[in-house]
Amino acid sequence: MKPMSHADPPDHDDAFETLAVHAGAEPDEITGAVSPPIYQTSTYAQDGVNRPRGGHDYARSINPTRDRLERAVAALEKGRHGIAFASGSAATAAIAQLAATGEEIVVGDDVYGGTYRYLEKVHRPGGAGEARYVDLSAGPDVLWEQLTAATRLVWFESPSNPNLKLTDIAAAARTIRERAEQAGTPRPWLVVDNTFASPALQNPLELGADIVFHSATKYLGGHSDTILGIAVTRDDAIAERLHFLQNAMGGVPGPLDCFLVLRGLRTLHVRVERHVANATAVAEFLAARDDIERVFYPGLTDGPHAHPGAALVGEGRQMRGGGGMVSFIPRATSGGTAAERAIAIAEATRLFTLAESLGGVESLIEVPATMTHASVAGSTLEVDPALVRLSVGIEHVDDLVADLRGALDRD
């Protein structure tokens, strides 16, 4: 990351909270504006034929506002290269291109429906890498058995969407390395979708991942007002290829979208702290109710709803908190089946808005089977129709709990 000001660099690494506020947000070089300008331009004047100023030739290839965002997220993820895309799905498409014809992608068996849709309906029919879906949260032995000489990418979300499975990233990286060394084959690249955790809670590159990526629409932006995706890596060759794909495929974000996410980053740490506190309270409330069959939350450590991956959550572990997402399955009652209750609950809340997406300051509720994950219906990744997914916002927690209590008691 470039220096944050003209002062000498510090003799220590800045804390995450400091990076969130300052990375990519250095005062404007020309005017000193504390809020960086939005370079709303499509092209740039050149000093001569093929002599662009600072490499600025065309805005699909380079934009100063996008540069700032890419530097900022790379700093927060402890990487060297950030590559921004028009959406999380565009980032997914570019990363999937790293697996060529005849190569395989081993994918966690609980992923965003759009990821499955792209891999199965676009990538596979195009003759590129074939995807195989495996429960990688079950441990490194499962991954070991799935790796072959043809494996190019190992790809998973942790926490996953929508069942909030946790996969041990360091163990997966170690397994990939040891399996390749034993077989004498090229090492597959480890890709981690960090959207649900955000760099405020988890840094996959520090744990051995080769690529970390986000739907920055979610926690990074944090205000449900933009669409954007971004990948980060420490590997120069991967970065060069992704930058080429970014430019060649053309799925780049506009400068205003980059500005909005860059602005969102400056409060990421304080927002995520409240998200975690509220989600923990909501999960504990749900876990205490007799009419709830299952609660999925990485921060639950005790009782019948304790998360199987909870050992990975806590200071000094993989995740520094349980995150802001909670999923649950209601029990069937005289009021209806579990699936019927799920719909009734989702339609009865006042503060939890019935909507897709997640990670904004406001709380959202949805039924993934017919909303965000409709594309996996009929597959091995099919979502329980009674599952309800909550994106717990930063409102007062008592109001959120009261809202859920009213919806549960009313259905």
Secondary structure in CASP SS format (residue, H / E / C, confidence):
PFRMAT SS
TARGET T0000
AUTHOR 0000-0000-0000
METHOD secondary structure of the structure
MODEL  1
M C 1.00
K C 1.00
P C 1.00
M C 1.00
S C 1.00
H C 1.00
A C 1.00
D C 1.00
P C 1.00
P C 1.00
D C 1.00
H C 1.00
D C 1.00
D C 1.00
A C 1.00
F H 1.00
E H 1.00
T H 1.00
L H 1.00
A H 1.00
V H 1.00
H H 1.00
A C 1.00
G C 1.00
A C 1.00
E C 1.00
P C 1.00
D C 1.00
E C 1.00
I C 1.00
T C 1.00
G C 1.00
A C 1.00
V C 1.00
S C 1.00
P C 1.00
P C 1.00
I C 1.00
Y C 1.00
Q C 1.00
T C 1.00
S C 1.00
T E 1.00
Y C 1.00
A C 1.00
Q E 1.00
D C 1.00
G C 1.00
V C 1.00
N C 1.00
R C 1.00
P E 1.00
R E 1.00
G C 1.00
G C 1.00
H E 1.00
D C 1.00
Y E 1.00
A C 1.00
R C 1.00
S C 1.00
I C 1.00
N C 1.00
P H 1.00
T H 1.00
R H 1.00
D H 1.00
R H 1.00
L H 1.00
E H 1.00
R H 1.00
A H 1.00
V H 1.00
A H 1.00
A H 1.00
L H 1.00
E C 1.00
K C 1.00
G C 1.00
R C 1.00
H E 1.00
G E 1.00
I E 1.00
A E 1.00
F E 1.00
A C 1.00
S C 1.00
G H 1.00
S H 1.00
A H 1.00
A H 1.00
T H 1.00
A H 1.00
A H 1.00
I H 1.00
A H 1.00
Q C 1.00
L C 1.00
A C 1.00
A C 1.00
T C 1.00
G C 1.00
E C 1.00
E E 1.00
I E 1.00
V E 1.00
V E 1.00
G E 1.00
D C 1.00
D C 1.00
V C 1.00
Y C 1.00
G H 1.00
G H 1.00
T H 1.00
Y H 1.00
R H 1.00
Y H 1.00
L H 1.00
E H 1.00
K H 1.00
V H 1.00
H H 1.00
R C 1.00
P C 1.00
G C 1.00
G C 1.00
A C 1.00
G C 1.00
E E 1.00
A E 1.00
R E 1.00
Y E 1.00
V E 1.00
D C 1.00
L H 1.00
S H 1.00
A H 1.00
G C 1.00
P H 1.00
D H 1.00
V H 1.00
L H 1.00
W H 1.00
E H 1.00
Q H 1.00
L C 1.00
T C 1.00
A C 1.00
A C 1.00
T E 1.00
R E 1.00
L E 1.00
V E 1.00
W E 1.00
F E 1.00
E E 1.00
S C 1.00
P C 1.00
S C 1.00
N C 1.00
P C 1.00
N C 1.00
L C 1.00
K C 1.00
L C 1.00
T C 1.00
D C 1.00
I H 1.00
A H 1.00
A H 1.00
A H 1.00
A H 1.00
R H 1.00
T H 1.00
I H 1.00
R H 1.00
E H 1.00
R H 1.00
A H 1.00
E H 1.00
Q H 1.00
A H 1.00
G C 1.00
T C 1.00
P C 1.00
R C 1.00
P C 1.00
W E 1.00
L E 1.00
V E 1.00
V E 1.00
D E 1.00
N C 1.00
T C 1.00
F C 1.00
A C 1.00
S C 1.00
P C 1.00
A C 1.00
L C 1.00
Q C 1.00
N C 1.00
P H 1.00
L H 1.00
E H 1.00
L H 1.00
G C 1.00
A C 1.00
D C 1.00
I E 1.00
V E 1.00
F E 1.00
H E 1.00
S E 1.00
A C 1.00
T C 1.00
K C 1.00
Y C 1.00
L C 1.00
G C 1.00
G C 1.00
H C 1.00
S C 1.00
D C 1.00
T C 1.00
I C 1.00
L C 1.00
G E 1.00
I E 1.00
A E 1.00
V E 1.00
T E 1.00
R C 1.00
D C 1.00
D H 1.00
A H 1.00
I H 1.00
A H 1.00
E H 1.00
R H 1.00
L H 1.00
H H 1.00
F H 1.00
L H 1.00
Q H 1.00
N H 1.00
A H 1.00
M H 1.00
G C 1.00
G C 1.00
V C 1.00
P C 1.00
G C 1.00
P H 1.00
L H 1.00
D H 1.00
C H 1.00
F H 1.00
L H 1.00
V H 1.00
L H 1.00
R H 1.00
G H 1.00
L H 1.00
R C 1.00
T C 1.00
L H 1.00
H H 1.00
V H 1.00
R H 1.00
V H 1.00
E H 1.00
R H 1.00
H H 1.00
V H 1.00
A H 1.00
N H 1.00
A H 1.00
T H 1.00
A H 1.00
V H 1.00
A H 1.00
E H 1.00
F H 1.00
L H 1.00
A H 1.00
A C 1.00
R C 1.00
D C 1.00
D C 1.00
I E 1.00
E E 1.00
R E 1.00
V E 1.00
F E 1.00
Y C 1.00
P C 1.00
G C 1.00
L C 1.00
T C 1.00
D C 1.00
G C 1.00
P C 1.00
H C 1.00
A C 1.00
H C 1.00
P C 1.00
G C 1.00
A H 1.00
A H 1.00
L H 1.00
V E 1.00
G C 1.00
E C 1.00
G C 1.00
R C 1.00
Q C 1.00
M E 1.00
R C 1.00
G C 1.00
G C 1.00
G C 1.00
G C 1.00
M E 1.00
V E 1.00
S E 1.00
F E 1.00
I E 1.00
P E 1.00
R C 1.00
A C 1.00
T E 1.00
S C 1.00
G C 1.00
G E 1.00
T C 1.00
A H 1.00
A H 1.00
E H 1.00
R H 1.00
A H 1.00
I H 1.00
A H 1.00
I H 1.00
A H 1.00
E H 1.00
A H 1.00
T C 1.00
R C 1.00
L C 1.00
F C 1.00
T E 1.00
L E 1.00
A C 1.00
E C 1.00
S C 1.00
L C 1.00
G C 1.00
G C 1.00
V C 1.00
E C 1.00
S C 1.00
L E 1.00
I E 1.00
E E 1.00
V C 1.00
P H 1.00
A H 1.00
T H 1.00
M C 1.00
T C 1.00
H C 1.00
A H 1.00
S H 1.00
V H 1.00
A C 1.00
G C 1.00
S C 1.00
T C 1.00
L C 1.00
E C 1.00
V C 1.00
D C 1.00
P C 1.00
A C 1.00
L C 1.00
V E 1.00
R E 1.00
L E 1.00
S E 1.00
V C 1.00
G C 1.00
I C 1.00
E C 1.00
H C 1.00
V H 1.00
D H 1.00
D H 1.00
L H 1.00
V H 1.00
A H 1.00
D H 1.00
L H 1.00
R H 1.00
G H 1.00
A H 1.00
L H 1.00
D H 1.00
R H 1.00
D C 1.00
END
